[in-house]
Amino acid sequence: MECIFDMKELNDPATKVEPLIKDIQTVLSVSYVIAVAIGMLFNFKKFSAFGINIFEYADVLEFLVVPFSDVVILLFTLVSVVVAYFILKLDLYWERKFPKAYDRLSMGMNKKKWYGVIRYGSVALVLVTYLYISASTYAKLEKRNLKRQQESVLRFMDNELLKGIIIGKTKDVLFLLSDDKIKAVPISAVKDYEVK
């Protein structure tokens, strides 16, 4: 009988490492997409607290760096993914170690074929709800903190001055809270600005 596997190939470290690298690449790619989505949510909520639809002003490339532009968003992203992962692992551990108690709590539904979909779907729903509430809270806190900031003075190309609090910016537009009104100022029109 001829062996279809080469023993050298089975013991080769490269054979063991390749699947691991592919898994790491997949996890990193999915994590980045999740981070971008969370960053978009937090950025949207922050600007919408001031009545600005950031999607009208920002381009796609700006959203790709949003999770890394604010430490708070990055921390929420990391904590949220880690907490969801541990909740799921705790649920699986509980089902494995205490099957009778888990069976009673789940009312026997854990024996159904579709239970896996319910399990992962409920963790995803809790995570999305948590993120939405967190993003809303973040937006309220940012709005309160921004209103406490000192005013900046923008100097336009024609030397006109405009005072206000800088809310944020995109590649092309600077958002300014001036006299309780939001102004979208094209960055190309601004000569310089200073914080008083």
C-alpha positions in Angstrom: 0.0 0.0 0.0 1.4 3.3 -1.0 1.3 6.3 1.4 -0.2 9.4 -0.2 1.5 11.7 2.4 5.1 12.5 2.4 6.3 12.4 6.0 8.8 15.2 5.4 5.9 17.4 4.3 3.9 16.6 7.4 6.7 17.5 9.7 7.7 20.6 7.8 7.0 23.8 10.0 5.9 25.7 6.9 3.0 23.3 6.5 1.8 24.1 10.1 2.5 27.9 9.8 0.7 28.6 6.6 -2.9 27.9 7.9 -2.1 29.9 11.0 -1.0 32.9 8.9 -4.1 32.7 6.8 -6.2 32.7 10.0 -4.4 35.7 11.4 -4.8 37.5 8.1 -8.6 36.8 8.1 -8.9 37.9 11.8 -7.0 41.1 11.1 -9.0 41.9 8.0 -12.3 41.3 9.8 -11.1 43.3 12.8 -10.2 46.2 10.6 -13.6 46.2 8.9 -15.3 46.1 12.3 -13.0 49.0 13.5 -13.9 51.1 10.5 -17.6 50.4 11.0 -17.4 51.3 14.7 -15.3 54.4 13.9 -18.0 55.5 11.3 -20.7 55.1 13.9 -18.9 57.1 16.5 -17.9 59.8 14.0 -21.5 60.0 12.7 -23.0 60.3 16.2 -20.4 63.0 17.2 -21.2 65.2 14.2 -24.9 64.5 14.2 -25.1 65.9 17.8 -24.4 69.2 16.1 -26.8 68.6 13.3 -24.1 67.7 10.7 -24.4 64.7 8.4 -20.7 63.8 8.1 -21.4 61.5 5.2 -22.2 64.5 3.0 -18.7 66.0 3.7 -16.3 63.2 4.2 -15.0 60.8 1.5 -14.5 57.1 1.9 -10.8 57.3 2.5 -11.3 59.5 5.6 -13.5 56.8 7.2 -10.7 54.2 6.8 -8.6 56.1 9.4 -11.3 57.2 11.7 -10.8 54.3 14.2 -7.2 55.4 14.7 -7.8 59.1 14.8 -9.4 59.1 18.2 -8.1 57.1 21.2 -11.6 56.8 22.7 -12.9 55.2 19.5 -10.0 52.8 19.3 -10.4 51.8 23.0 -14.2 51.2 22.5 -13.5 49.1 19.4 -10.9 46.9 21.2 -13.0 46.6 24.4 -16.2 45.9 22.5 -14.7 43.1 20.4 -12.9 41.5 23.4 -16.0 41.7 25.6 -18.2 40.1 22.8 -15.6 37.4 22.3 -15.5 36.6 26.1 -19.3 36.6 26.4 -19.5 34.1 23.6 -16.7 31.9 25.1 -18.3 32.1 28.5 -21.6 30.9 27.0 -19.9 28.0 25.3 -18.0 27.1 28.5 -21.1 27.2 30.5 -22.9 24.9 28.0 -20.0 22.5 28.1 -19.3 22.4 31.9 -22.9 22.7 33.2 -25.1 21.2 30.6 -28.1 20.6 32.8 -28.2 24.2 34.1 -27.6 25.5 30.6 -30.4 23.3 29.2 -32.8 24.6 31.8 -32.0 28.2 31.3 -32.2 27.9 27.5 -35.5 26.0 27.9 -34.1 23.1 25.8 -33.6 25.3 22.8 -29.8 24.6 22.8 -30.6 21.1 21.4 -32.2 22.6 18.3 -30.2 22.9 15.0 -30.9 26.6 14.7 -29.6 27.5 18.2 -26.2 28.4 16.9 -27.7 31.2 14.7 -29.7 32.5 17.7 -26.6 32.4 20.0 -24.3 34.3 17.6 -27.1 36.6 16.5 -28.0 37.6 20.0 -24.3 38.3 20.9 -24.1 40.5 17.7 -27.4 42.2 18.6 -26.2 43.0 22.1 -22.9 44.2 20.7 -24.5 46.5 18.2 -27.0 47.9 20.8 -24.1 48.5 23.2 -22.1 50.3 20.5 -25.0 52.5 19.5 -25.7 53.5 23.1 -21.9 54.1 23.6 -21.6 56.2 20.5 -24.6 58.3 21.6 -23.0 58.8 25.0 -19.7 59.6 23.4 -21.4 62.2 21.2 -23.0 63.9 24.1 -19.8 64.0 26.1 -17.8 65.3 23.1 -20.5 68.0 22.5 -20.2 69.1 26.1 -16.4 69.1 26.0 -16.2 71.0 22.7 -18.5 73.7 24.0 -16.0 74.3 26.9 -13.1 74.7 24.6 -11.6 78.1 23.9 -12.7 79.8 20.7 -10.4 79.8 17.7 -10.0 82.6 15.2 -10.0 81.8 11.5 -8.3 84.1 9.1 -9.6 83.8 5.6 -7.6 84.6 2.4 -9.2 88.1 2.3 -8.1 88.6 5.9 -11.7 88.4 7.2 -11.8 86.9 10.8 -14.3 84.4 12.2 -14.4 83.3 15.8 -15.8 80.0 16.9 -15.1 76.6 18.4 -13.7 74.0 16.0 -15.9 70.9 16.1 -13.9 68.8 13.6 -12.8 68.7 10.1 -12.7 66.6 7.0 -10.1 66.8 4.2 -12.0 69.8 2.6 -14.2 71.3 5.3 -13.7 72.7 8.8 -16.8 72.7 11.0 -17.0 75.7 13.3 -19.6 76.5 16.1 -19.9 80.3 15.9 -22.7 82.2 17.7 -24.6 78.9 18.3 -24.6 78.3 14.6 -22.7 75.6 12.7 -20.6 76.8 9.8 -19.0 74.5 7.3 -15.9 76.4 6.1 -13.9 75.2 3.1 -10.3 74.6 4.3 -9.0 76.1 1.0 -10.5 79.5 2.0 -8.7 79.6 5.4 -5.4 81.3 5.5 -4.6 80.3 9.1 -6.2 80.0 12.5 -5.2 80.3 16.1 -6.6 79.2 19.4 -7.0 82.0 21.9 
